[in-house]
């Protein structure tokens, strides 16, 4: 294995791509720590440390999925969530809005035009979100006193500075992701998200494992309230290995549909007639269903939390039902939403009619099914079946940390980082990077990282 890693850095072009990617990720981590000049970091830390549920959970969830740092209001505070939101909006519109659908079919030129519209939409979303966030900081008195006026308000000029800074930070992150796509290795946006997740793992492990062990010791059964027991560490290790193994298997899992190409004669030679296969991924939707489902369930939690303060008798039980933890209502709704968004996202990204037409145009058919509508119906039926398996896997990955943290008395932050959605994102992105490095090595007649022997 070490020889294969050494070979990676002996290829000049591949070495340059890897070092450039690491350098750009390091720039992202530096900017992730720089707070806005108008913000009081100590007040921010004290405020969000008290927000354990509702708003605090929403901020933590957004930080995981968007490479942001909203709890400290840094220059990269919004992360790349506006860019992801704009991309999702245009992907959805591309399936229902005819002009965008026409652009998608124009090939590379259409894709560039859609990317241009996505960037403009990102700037608009950044301005709106950053303006709302700066107002949130003012309302909760998280601004340095020297920037405030006598009436306790922040001047418009400094509000504009905060909005422009956070907008520029997100645009710069978008540019970093595009530079990694073009000159680095791997998907730039996904790598930024993975870098944010991995950077938070050591602190979660220290606060929830190392620190309790140093204070109370390591004993079987825990050795005291809040302590970490031997069986807890074993459970975390087994959970980590099991989820990583499952992610790799499902990510690589395919349903291979056999295809046959038609024979055609050119001169004295016969071409075609070969048997191939059409690979359909089991987890076609990726991690998007979990992101949608968890984000959608967090908003009712925030709303009911504020309502329960005024009428705790009526709204209190409803808030508890939508609180992540041992609430069976939350878990059941979570699973249902994951299944719904799995089929929804697959229906958007996978078009059986277009695939059937492409097979027909290339003179390829599925044995036993006529080209055209019969082939499209068959592909849709197969995709519905395998999506059910992929959705079940995503639901298991998403719900296991909640169950483990509830019944094993493990902090949810630790369980989510080492056995949940965060691990799913990190492993999937890392596996994609390994595959792209593999393709560079194989192209130069080296053995890939995933090859045996």
Secondary structure as UniProt FT lines:
FT   HELIX           2..8
FT   TURN            9..10
FT   HELIX           12..33
FT   TURN            37..38
FT   HELIX           41..50
FT   HELIX           55..66
FT   TURN            70..73
FT   TURN            75..80
FT   HELIX           81..96
FT   HELIX           98..104
FT   TURN            105..107
FT   HELIX           108..139
FT   TURN            140..141
FT   HELIX           145..147
FT   TURN            150..151
FT   HELIX           156..183
FT   HELIX           188..205
FT   HELIX           206..210
FT   HELIX           211..216
FT   TURN            220..221
FT   TURN            225..226
FT   HELIX           230..252
FT   STRAND          254..261
FT   STRAND          264..266
FT   TURN            267..268
FT   STRAND          269..271
FT   STRAND          275..281
FT   TURN            284..287
FT   HELIX           288..310
FT   HELIX           312..321
FT   TURN            324..326
FT   HELIX           328..349
FT   HELIX           352..361
FT   TURN            362..363
FT   STRAND          364..365
FT   TURN            367..368
FT   TURN            371..372
FT   HELIX           373..407
FT   HELIX           412..419
FT   HELIX           421..443
FT   TURN            444..445
FT   TURN            449..450
//
